[in-house]
Amino acid sequence: MKDSGCEVPEYMLKLKKTHKTVKKKLEKTEMPRAQVDTTPVYEKYQTDKLKRKMKRKLKKTLNGQQKDGTDKPKRKDRKFIKKDQNATKT
């Protein structure tokens, strides 16, 4: 580059030259690259949405169980139970 008349910074001229063996190793080995994902964005969105939905459903079922393993009555059922209890008391 310098012989052809181009400007070359001084630090580049002071760099040590690489050995032939190092060059050959670099030629033979692959460059580490991130894997390319070819799935469409919409499909990724749909699968993520489904996973979130399943996770919420699982969380709801786990929260609905007591420590002894019996299920708590759902909110709507609790209202009816309270109404029934009040009706039997009077």
N, CA, C and O atoms as a GROMACS GRO file, in nm:
protein
  360
    1MET      N    1   0.084  -0.118   0.000
    1MET     CA    2   0.000   0.000   0.000
    1MET      C    3   0.089   0.125   0.000
    1MET      O    4   0.063   0.221  -0.072
    2LYS      N    5   0.193   0.120   0.083
    2LYS     CA    6   0.280   0.236   0.094
    2LYS      C    7   0.356   0.257  -0.038
    2LYS      O    8   0.378   0.370  -0.081
    3ASP      N    9   0.397   0.145  -0.102
    3ASP     CA   10   0.472   0.154  -0.228
    3ASP      C   11   0.386   0.213  -0.340
    3ASP      O   12   0.439   0.275  -0.432
    4SER      N   13   0.256   0.192  -0.333
    4SER     CA   14   0.169   0.244  -0.439
    4SER      C   15   0.133   0.391  -0.419
    4SER      O   16   0.070   0.452  -0.505
    5GLY      N   17   0.173   0.447  -0.306
    5GLY     CA   18   0.153   0.590  -0.285
    5GLY      C   19   0.042   0.623  -0.187
    5GLY      O   20   0.013   0.741  -0.164
    6CYS      N   21  -0.021   0.523  -0.129
    6CYS     CA   22  -0.128   0.549  -0.032
    6CYS      C   23  -0.069   0.584   0.104
    6CYS      O   24   0.042   0.542   0.139
    7GLU      N   25  -0.146   0.661   0.180
    7GLU     CA   26  -0.102   0.693   0.315
    7GLU      C   27  -0.131   0.574   0.407
    7GLU      O   28  -0.241   0.520   0.406
    8VAL      N   29  -0.031   0.534   0.485
    8VAL     CA   30  -0.048   0.425   0.580
    8VAL      C   31  -0.006   0.479   0.716
    8VAL      O   32   0.104   0.533   0.730
    9PRO      N   33  -0.093   0.465   0.817
    9PRO     CA   34  -0.056   0.514   0.950
    9PRO      C   35   0.069   0.444   1.003
    9PRO      O   36   0.096   0.329   0.969
   10GLU      N   37   0.143   0.515   1.085
   10GLU     CA   38   0.270   0.464   1.138
   10GLU      C   39   0.252   0.339   1.224
   10GLU      O   40   0.335   0.248   1.221
   11TYR      N   41   0.142   0.336   1.302
   11TYR     CA   42   0.123   0.220   1.389
   11TYR      C   43   0.104   0.091   1.309
   11TYR      O   44   0.140  -0.017   1.355
   12MET      N   45   0.048   0.103   1.187
   12MET     CA   46   0.028  -0.016   1.104
   12MET      C   47   0.161  -0.069   1.051
   12MET      O   48   0.178  -0.189   1.031
   13LEU      N   49   0.253   0.020   1.029
   13LEU     CA   50   0.384  -0.023   0.981
   13LEU      C   51   0.463  -0.091   1.092
   13LEU      O   52   0.550  -0.173   1.063
   14LYS      N   53   0.434  -0.059   1.219
   14LYS     CA   54   0.506  -0.116   1.332
   14LYS      C   55   0.450  -0.251   1.377
   14LYS      O   56   0.513  -0.321   1.457
   15LEU      N   57   0.332  -0.289   1.326
   15LEU     CA   58   0.273  -0.417   1.365
   15LEU      C   59   0.359  -0.534   1.320
   15LEU      O   60   0.422  -0.530   1.214
   16LYS      N   61   0.360  -0.639   1.402
   16LYS     CA   62   0.435  -0.758   1.365
   16LYS      C   63   0.357  -0.835   1.260
   16LYS      O   64   0.234  -0.835   1.259
   17LYS      N   65   0.431  -0.901   1.170
   17LYS     CA   66   0.367  -0.980   1.066
   17LYS      C   67   0.327  -1.116   1.123
   17LYS      O   68   0.394  -1.169   1.212
   18THR      N   69   0.216  -1.171   1.072
   18THR     CA   70   0.170  -1.302   1.119
   18THR      C   71   0.246  -1.413   1.048
   18THR      O   72   0.289  -1.398   0.934
   19HIS      N   73   0.261  -1.525   1.118
   19HIS     CA   74   0.329  -1.641   1.061
   19HIS      C   75   0.237  -1.714   0.965
   19HIS      O   76   0.115  -1.699   0.970
   20LYS      N   77   0.297  -1.794   0.877
   20LYS     CA   78   0.219  -1.871   0.780
   20LYS      C   79   0.125  -1.969   0.850
   20LYS      O   80   0.012  -1.989   0.806
   21THR      N   81   0.173  -2.029   0.958
   21THR     CA   82   0.091  -2.130   1.027
   21THR      C   83  -0.036  -2.066   1.086
   21THR      O   84  -0.143  -2.126   1.085
   22VAL      N   85  -0.022  -1.947   1.138
   22VAL     CA   86  -0.137  -1.878   1.196
   22VAL      C   87  -0.237  -1.844   1.086
   22VAL      O   88  -0.358  -1.857   1.106
   23LYS      N   89  -0.189  -1.801   0.972
   23LYS     CA   90  -0.276  -1.768   0.860
   23LYS      C   91  -0.352  -1.892   0.813
   23LYS      O   92  -0.472  -1.886   0.786
   24LYS      N   93  -0.281  -2.004   0.804
   24LYS     CA   94  -0.345  -2.128   0.759
   24LYS      C   95  -0.452  -2.174   0.856
   24LYS      O   96  -0.558  -2.221   0.815
   25LYS      N   97  -0.425  -2.162   0.987
   25LYS     CA   98  -0.524  -2.200   1.088
   25LYS      C   99  -0.649  -2.115   1.075
   25LYS      O  100  -0.761  -2.165   1.086
   26LEU      N  101  -0.630  -1.986   1.053
   26LEU     CA  102  -0.744  -1.896   1.038
   26LEU      C  103  -0.826  -1.930   0.913
   26LEU      O  104  -0.949  -1.918   0.914
   27GLU      N  105  -0.758  -1.973   0.807
   27GLU     CA  106  -0.829  -2.011   0.685
   27GLU      C  107  -0.913  -2.137   0.706
   27GLU      O  108  -1.023  -2.148   0.652
   28LYS      N  109  -0.862  -2.230   0.785
   28LYS     CA  110  -0.929  -2.359   0.804
   28LYS      C  111  -1.045  -2.352   0.903
   28LYS      O  112  -1.144  -2.424   0.888
   29THR      N  113  -1.035  -2.269   1.003
   29THR     CA  114  -1.140  -2.263   1.105
   29THR      C  115  -1.250  -2.167   1.063
   29THR      O  116  -1.227  -2.070   0.991
   30GLU      N  117  -1.372  -2.197   1.110
   30GLU     CA  118  -1.486  -2.110   1.081
   30GLU      C  119  -1.488  -1.991   1.175
   30GLU      O  120  -1.438  -1.997   1.287
   31MET      N  121  -1.547  -1.885   1.128
   31MET     CA  122  -1.568  -1.770   1.214
   31MET      C  123  -1.689  -1.799   1.302
   31MET      O  124  -1.789  -1.851   1.254
   32PRO      N  125  -1.682  -1.768   1.431
   32PRO     CA  126  -1.799  -1.792   1.516
   32PRO      C  127  -1.910  -1.693   1.482
   32PRO      O  128  -1.890  -1.571   1.488
   33ARG      N  129  -2.027  -1.746   1.446
   33ARG     CA  130  -2.139  -1.661   1.408
   33ARG      C  131  -2.264  -1.705   1.480
   33ARG      O  132  -2.278  -1.821   1.519
   34ALA      N  133  -2.354  -1.613   1.498
   34ALA     CA  134  -2.483  -1.645   1.558
   34ALA      C  135  -2.566  -1.722   1.457
   34ALA      O  136  -2.555  -1.700   1.337
   35GLN      N  137  -2.651  -1.813   1.507
   35GLN     CA  138  -2.734  -1.893   1.420
   35GLN      C  139  -2.846  -1.807   1.363
   35GLN      O  140  -2.906  -1.726   1.434
   36VAL      N  141  -2.875  -1.825   1.235
   36VAL     CA  142  -2.978  -1.748   1.168
   36VAL      C  143  -3.112  -1.818   1.187
   36VAL      O  144  -3.126  -1.937   1.160
   37ASP      N  145  -3.210  -1.743   1.235
   37ASP     CA  146  -3.343  -1.798   1.258
   37ASP      C  147  -3.432  -1.760   1.141
   37ASP      O  148  -3.447  -1.642   1.110
   38THR      N  149  -3.492  -1.860   1.076
   38THR     CA  150  -3.570  -1.833   0.955
   38THR      C  151  -3.721  -1.840   0.978
   38THR      O  152  -3.798  -1.826   0.884
   39THR      N  153  -3.764  -1.860   1.103
   39THR     CA  154  -3.907  -1.866   1.128
   39THR      C  155  -3.968  -1.726   1.119
   39THR      O  156  -3.906  -1.629   1.164
   40PRO      N  157  -4.087  -1.716   1.063
   40PRO     CA  158  -4.150  -1.584   1.050
   40PRO      C  159  -4.181  -1.523   1.187
   40PRO      O  160  -4.206  -1.595   1.284
   41VAL      N  161  -4.178  -1.392   1.194
   41VAL     CA  162  -4.201  -1.321   1.319
   41VAL      C  163  -4.342  -1.349   1.371
   41VAL      O  164  -4.361  -1.365   1.492
   42TYR      N  165  -4.440  -1.354   1.281
   42TYR     CA  166  -4.578  -1.379   1.323
   42TYR      C  167  -4.590  -1.516   1.390
   42TYR      O  168  -4.661  -1.531   1.490
   43GLU      N  169  -4.522  -1.615   1.334
   43GLU     CA  170  -4.526  -1.750   1.392
   43GLU      C  171  -4.462  -1.752   1.531
   43GLU      O  172  -4.512  -1.818   1.622
   44LYS      N  173  -4.352  -1.679   1.548
   44LYS     CA  174  -4.288  -1.668   1.679
   44LYS      C  175  -4.384  -1.604   1.779
   44LYS      O  176  -4.396  -1.648   1.893
   45TYR      N  177  -4.452  -1.499   1.734
   45TYR     CA  178  -4.547  -1.428   1.820
   45TYR      C  179  -4.658  -1.522   1.865
   45TYR      O  180  -4.695  -1.523   1.982
   46GLN      N  181  -4.711  -1.601   1.771
   46GLN     CA  182  -4.820  -1.692   1.804
   46GLN      C  183  -4.775  -1.800   1.903
   46GLN      O  184  -4.850  -1.833   1.995
   47THR      N  185  -4.655  -1.855   1.884
   47THR     CA  186  -4.608  -1.959   1.976
   47THR      C  187  -4.582  -1.900   2.114
   47THR      O  188  -4.612  -1.964   2.215
   48ASP      N  189  -4.526  -1.780   2.120
   48ASP     CA  190  -4.504  -1.714   2.249
   48ASP      C  191  -4.636  -1.686   2.319
   48ASP      O  192  -4.648  -1.704   2.440
   49LYS      N  193  -4.735  -1.643   2.242
   49LYS     CA  194  -4.867  -1.614   2.298
   49LYS      C  195  -4.928  -1.741   2.356
   49LYS      O  196  -4.986  -1.738   2.464
   50LEU      N  197  -4.915  -1.852   2.285
   50LEU     CA  198  -4.969  -1.980   2.330
   50LEU      C  199  -4.897  -2.026   2.458
   50LEU      O  200  -4.961  -2.075   2.551
   51LYS      N  201  -4.766  -2.009   2.462
   51LYS     CA  202  -4.689  -2.048   2.581
   51LYS      C  203  -4.732  -1.966   2.702
   51LYS      O  204  -4.748  -2.021   2.812
   52ARG      N  205  -4.750  -1.834   2.682
   52ARG     CA  206  -4.793  -1.748   2.793
   52ARG      C  207  -4.931  -1.789   2.843
   52ARG      O  208  -4.957  -1.791   2.963
   53LYS      N  209  -5.020  -1.823   2.748
   53LYS     CA  210  -5.155  -1.864   2.784
   53LYS      C  211  -5.152  -1.992   2.866
   53LYS      O  212  -5.222  -2.003   2.966
   54MET      N  213  -5.071  -2.089   2.824
   54MET     CA  214  -5.060  -2.216   2.896
   54MET      C  215  -5.000  -2.194   3.034
   54MET      O  216  -5.041  -2.258   3.131
   55LYS      N  217  -4.904  -2.104   3.044
   55LYS     CA  218  -4.840  -2.075   3.172
   55LYS      C  219  -4.941  -2.014   3.269
   55LYS      O  220  -4.944  -2.051   3.387
   56ARG      N  221  -5.023  -1.920   3.219
   56ARG     CA  222  -5.126  -1.858   3.303
   56ARG      C  223  -5.228  -1.961   3.349
   56ARG      O  224  -5.271  -1.961   3.464
   57LYS      N  225  -5.266  -2.050   3.258
   57LYS     CA  226  -5.364  -2.152   3.291
   57LYS      C  227  -5.309  -2.245   3.398
   57LYS      O  228  -5.379  -2.282   3.492
   58LEU      N  229  -5.183  -2.283   3.384
   58LEU     CA  230  -5.118  -2.370   3.482
   58LEU      C  231  -5.109  -2.300   3.617
   58LEU      O  232  -5.132  -2.361   3.721
   59LYS      N  233  -5.075  -2.171   3.614
   59LYS     CA  234  -5.063  -2.094   3.738
   59LYS      C  235  -5.198  -2.084   3.808
   59LYS      O  236  -5.205  -2.093   3.930
   60LYS      N  237  -5.306  -2.064   3.730
   60LYS     CA  238  -5.439  -2.056   3.788
   60LYS      C  239  -5.476  -2.187   3.858
   60LYS      O  240  -5.530  -2.186   3.968
   61THR      N  241  -5.447  -2.300   3.793
   61THR     CA  242  -5.483  -2.428   3.853
   61THR      C  243  -5.401  -2.454   3.979
   61THR      O  244  -5.451  -2.512   4.075
   62LEU      N  245  -5.275  -2.413   3.978
   62LEU     CA  246  -5.192  -2.433   4.097
   62LEU      C  247  -5.237  -2.344   4.211
   62LEU      O  248  -5.234  -2.386   4.327
   63ASN      N  249  -5.278  -2.221   4.180
   63ASN     CA  250  -5.326  -2.130   4.284
   63ASN      C  251  -5.461  -2.173   4.339
   63ASN      O  252  -5.494  -2.141   4.453
   64GLY      N  253  -5.540  -2.245   4.260
   64GLY     CA  254  -5.671  -2.288   4.303
   64GLY      C  255  -5.667  -2.406   4.398
   64GLY      O  256  -5.771  -2.441   4.456
   65GLN      N  257  -5.553  -2.469   4.417
   65GLN     CA  258  -5.542  -2.585   4.505
   65GLN      C  259  -5.489  -2.543   4.641
   65GLN      O  260  -5.401  -2.457   4.651
   66GLN      N  261  -5.542  -2.605   4.746
   66GLN     CA  262  -5.491  -2.580   4.879
   66GLN      C  263  -5.373  -2.673   4.905
   66GLN      O  264  -5.341  -2.758   4.822
   67LYS      N  265  -5.308  -2.655   5.021
   67LYS     CA  266  -5.190  -2.734   5.052
   67LYS      C  267  -5.223  -2.883   5.067
   67LYS      O  268  -5.140  -2.968   5.035
   68ASP      N  269  -5.343  -2.915   5.114
   68ASP     CA  270  -5.378  -3.055   5.133
   68ASP      C  271  -5.422  -3.121   5.002
   68ASP      O  272  -5.450  -3.240   5.000
   69GLY      N  273  -5.429  -3.044   4.892
   69GLY     CA  274  -5.459  -3.101   4.762
   69GLY      C  275  -5.603  -3.085   4.719
   69GLY      O  276  -5.636  -3.117   4.605
   70THR      N  277  -5.692  -3.036   4.807
   70THR     CA  278  -5.831  -3.016   4.769
   70THR      C  279  -5.846  -2.883   4.698
   70THR      O  280  -5.771  -2.788   4.723
   71ASP      N  281  -5.942  -2.877   4.610
   71ASP     CA  282  -5.964  -2.753   4.534
   71ASP      C  283  -6.050  -2.656   4.614
   71ASP      O  284  -6.144  -2.696   4.682
   72LYS      N  285  -6.018  -2.528   4.603
   72LYS     CA  286  -6.101  -2.424   4.661
   72LYS      C  287  -6.219  -2.404   4.568
   72LYS      O  288  -6.205  -2.422   4.447
   73PRO      N  289  -6.334  -2.368   4.620
   73PRO     CA  290  -6.445  -2.336   4.529
   73PRO      C  291  -6.413  -2.207   4.455
   73PRO      O  292  -6.348  -2.118   4.510
   74LYS      N  293  -6.457  -2.197   4.332
   74LYS     CA  294  -6.432  -2.077   4.253
   74LYS      C  295  -6.511  -1.961   4.310
   74LYS      O  296  -6.601  -1.982   4.391
   75ARG      N  297  -6.480  -1.840   4.270
   75ARG     CA  298  -6.544  -1.721   4.324
   75ARG      C  299  -6.695  -1.725   4.310
   75ARG      O  300  -6.768  -1.697   4.406
   76LYS      N  301  -6.742  -1.760   4.193
   76LYS     CA  302  -6.886  -1.764   4.170
   76LYS      C  303  -6.951  -1.864   4.266
   76LYS      O  304  -7.057  -1.837   4.323
   77ASP      N  305  -6.886  -1.979   4.283
   77ASP     CA  306  -6.939  -2.082   4.371
   77ASP      C  307  -6.943  -2.032   4.515
   77ASP      O  308  -7.037  -2.062   4.588
   78ARG      N  309  -6.843  -1.955   4.556
   78ARG     CA  310  -6.838  -1.903   4.692
   78ARG      C  311  -6.958  -1.812   4.720
   78ARG      O  312  -7.015  -1.816   4.829
   79LYS      N  313  -6.998  -1.731   4.621
   79LYS     CA  314  -7.111  -1.641   4.637
   79LYS      C  315  -7.238  -1.722   4.662
   79LYS      O  316  -7.317  -1.691   4.751
   80PHE      N  317  -7.256  -1.826   4.582
   80PHE     CA  318  -7.376  -1.908   4.597
   80PHE      C  319  -7.374  -1.982   4.731
   80PHE      O  320  -7.479  -2.000   4.793
   81ILE      N  321  -7.259  -2.024   4.775
   81ILE     CA  322  -7.249  -2.093   4.904
   81ILE      C  323  -7.289  -1.998   5.016
   81ILE      O  324  -7.363  -2.037   5.107
   82LYS      N  325  -7.242  -1.873   5.010
   82LYS     CA  326  -7.276  -1.775   5.114
   82LYS      C  327  -7.427  -1.747   5.112
   82LYS      O  328  -7.489  -1.736   5.218
   83LYS      N  329  -7.487  -1.735   4.992
   83LYS     CA  330  -7.630  -1.710   4.983
   83LYS      C  331  -7.707  -1.826   5.042
   83LYS      O  332  -7.805  -1.806   5.113
   84ASP      N  333  -7.662  -1.949   5.012
   84ASP     CA  334  -7.730  -2.067   5.065
   84ASP      C  335  -7.720  -2.072   5.216
   84ASP      O  336  -7.817  -2.109   5.283
   85GLN      N  337  -7.606  -2.036   5.270
   85GLN     CA  338  -7.587  -2.039   5.415
   85GLN      C  339  -7.676  -1.935   5.482
   85GLN      O  340  -7.735  -1.961   5.587
   86ASN      N  341  -7.685  -1.818   5.421
   86ASN     CA  342  -7.772  -1.713   5.476
   86ASN      C  343  -7.919  -1.754   5.469
   86ASN      O  344  -7.996  -1.722   5.559
   87ALA      N  345  -7.957  -1.822   5.364
   87ALA     CA  346  -8.097  -1.864   5.348
   87ALA      C  347  -8.133  -1.971   5.451
   87ALA      O  348  -8.246  -1.972   5.500
   88THR      N  349  -8.040  -2.060   5.485
   88THR     CA  350  -8.068  -2.167   5.582
   88THR      C  351  -8.074  -2.112   5.724
   88THR      O  352  -8.145  -2.167   5.808
   89LYS      N  353  -8.003  -2.005   5.752
   89LYS     CA  354  -8.002  -1.946   5.886
   89LYS      C  355  -8.134  -1.879   5.919
   89LYS      O  356  -8.176  -1.880   6.035
   90THR      N  357  -8.202  -1.822   5.821
   90THR     CA  358  -8.327  -1.750   5.848
   90THR      C  359  -8.446  -1.840   5.850
   90THR      O  360  -8.558  -1.793   5.871
   0.00000   0.00000   0.00000
